[in-house]
Amino acid sequence: MPPPPLNLLWVEPHFPGRLGAVADWFVRRRGYRCWFYCHTADPPEFWPPSMAKGLNVSVFNVGGVAREPSAPWHRLLERSLCYSYGCWEVLEVNRPKPIDLIIGRSTGLGSSLFAPVYRPGAPVVNFFDYYNQPREFDLADEAGPHTPAAYFHWRRSASAIELLDLENCDLPWTPTTWQRDLFPAEYRADFEVLHDGVDTRLFAPRPRSGPRMIQGRPIPEGARVVTFVAQTLERLRGFDRFWSLANTLLRARSDVLCVVVGESVVRRGLDIDFHQKDYPALLRAQDPIYDTDRFWMLGNKPRMAVAEVLAASDLHIAPSRVYPVARSVLEAMSCGSVVLASDSAPCREVITHEVNGLLLDPNDAGAWSLQALRVLDEPEAFRPLGDAAADLIRERYDQDVTLPRLAELFDRLVEREYRVSRRERETVE
């Protein structure tokens, strides 16, 4: 007999964020009841289908330095504690019950840190994205002599809240082995490495024949669609590299259509040079797009629109710096697109060169141009890579493969807590 549905409290700075789709799956597929607490939320068109049908969202305010879009390095821990306290205050006022398990996302803000003060008996699971290294990965290798010393102070202290979350959770959870291995060695054995999954019903290959559409706009017959998708169009995800490659492809072929999805303003503090700036506007001023009619910038779009873009893609470009592999890469693979990505450790965990995708040195612009043109010259010859990619995602990364395993972990944590508390009661009696 299956265990009864659980009552889950999710805490993440933004909704839907990374965990919103996971909570949605638990509501739709397992009948769980989910409360989601966040500081900010996307407009309703971005919300998952289970909203108000078992998934309920509450927005909490923050005070002090947490109100600022960024904070000096020496106030990062203070900012995180303000976030955590803001969440606890709203929990105390709303008092959602019952709560069997708390799931937080540790993104340098530690929003779930004080949640157990409200519900001390519930186990805590923390989802970890990244552990900053002082001098390597992401954009650290590109920090030149102009970079202020405060940037490196920040890098050395930025993961303090992750360490607090590690010490205060029952189960640390991360999507990939590469991400786990960023953390101090003494914590690695505690981690559950499990991807949060791809909705393969939504991100599915399109029929091989028939017209293609993106946002109501028809794609000309015979066009070669090249895509780039990211939360924000930034250096970290290699948008500068894509921009240069797109210009090369637009000049080389009159049938190329480049389609870009993502917000223009850089939000991550990792990019100290362009934080809070409109990065595409800066690129445009330096290197104007060769043919703007064949370069569609769609802005930030809901998941259904992203799926439409990726299903129409002949070649998906992912020239990221060394950083956790983007969700859009797995979604493009799920749609059967041929993915050309950076040859880096995070990408190699998902993509095998010339088996289910293509990997190249991200600093060799000439090699990227040649490889991209080969794919566009003979899309059918490269179609088996997209087919193999879609098969891989369905076998290993489908939500219906990964999230049942997560549900089993949740059930065991709650059952263990129940057994412990029962023994404590019996001892008292």
Sequence and secondary structure as in RCSB ss.txt:
>XXXX:A:sequence
MPPPPLNLLWVEPHFPGRLGAVADWFVRRRGYRCWFYCHTADPPEFWPPSMAKGLNVSVFNVGGVAREPSAPWHR
LLERSLCYSYGCWEVLEVNRPKPIDLIIGRSTGLGSSLFAPVYRPGAPVVNFFDYYNQPREFDLADEAGPHTPAA
YFHWRRSASAIELLDLENCDLPWTPTTWQRDLFPAEYRADFEVLHDGVDTRLFAPRPRSGPRMIQGRPIPEGARV
VTFVAQTLERLRGFDRFWSLANTLLRARSDVLCVVVGESVVRRGLDIDFHQKDYPALLRAQDPIYDTDRFWMLGN
KPRMAVAEVLAASDLHIAPSRVYPVARSVLEAMSCGSVVLASDSAPCREVITHEVNGLLLDPNDAGAWSLQALRV
LDEPEAFRPLGDAAADLIRERYDQDVTLPRLAELFDRLVEREYRVSRRERETVE
>XXXX:A:secstr
      EEEEE SEESTTTHHHHHHHHHHH  EEEEEESEE  GGGS TTBTTTEEEEE    GGGGSSS  GGG
HHHHHHHHHHHHHHHHHHH      EEEEEESSS TTTTHHHHSTTS EEEEE     SSSSTTGGG  TTS HH
HHHHHHHTTHHHHHHHHT SEEEES HHHHTTS HHHHTT EE    B TTTS    SSS  EETTEE  TT EE
EEEEEEE  TTTTHHHHHHHHHHHHHH TTEEEEEEEESB   TT TTTTTSBHHHHHHHHS  S GGGEEE  S
  HHHHHHHHHT SEEEE   SSS  HHHHHHHHTT EEEEE SHHHHTT  BTTTBEEE TT HHHHHHHHHHH
HH HHHHHHHHHHHHHHIIIIIBHHHHHHHHHHHHHHHHHHHHHHHHHHHHHH 
